[in-house]
Amino acid sequence: MTKPVSSRVCRDVGAASELLKLIANANRLAIVCYLMETEAPVSAMEDELGIRQPTLSQQLSELREAGVIEGRRDGKAIVYRVID
């Protein structure tokens, strides 16, 4: 017997709520939207989004810790992308 739809939805509501809280910050939302279109290093995001590097690094750290984005080393730069 399968669980009723309401049980399946309610189980996921908590995770959805946490994600919405995370991206409720305008800077984090801008970062996620930008990274949904392309991979990018911090320098490109700083130029494109107009977010200063210290703020950008702090927001990237929160998104990384939450498992929304990941980074890979490309020479001296870290290139970020949204995790599928």
PyMOL commands that set and color helices and strands:
alter all, ss='L'
color gray80, all
select helices_A, chain A and resi 5-22+26-37+42-49+53-65
alter helices_A, ss='H'
color red, helices_A
select strands_A, chain A and resi 40-41+69-74+77-82
alter strands_A, ss='S'
color yellow, strands_A
deselect
rebuild
show_as cartoon
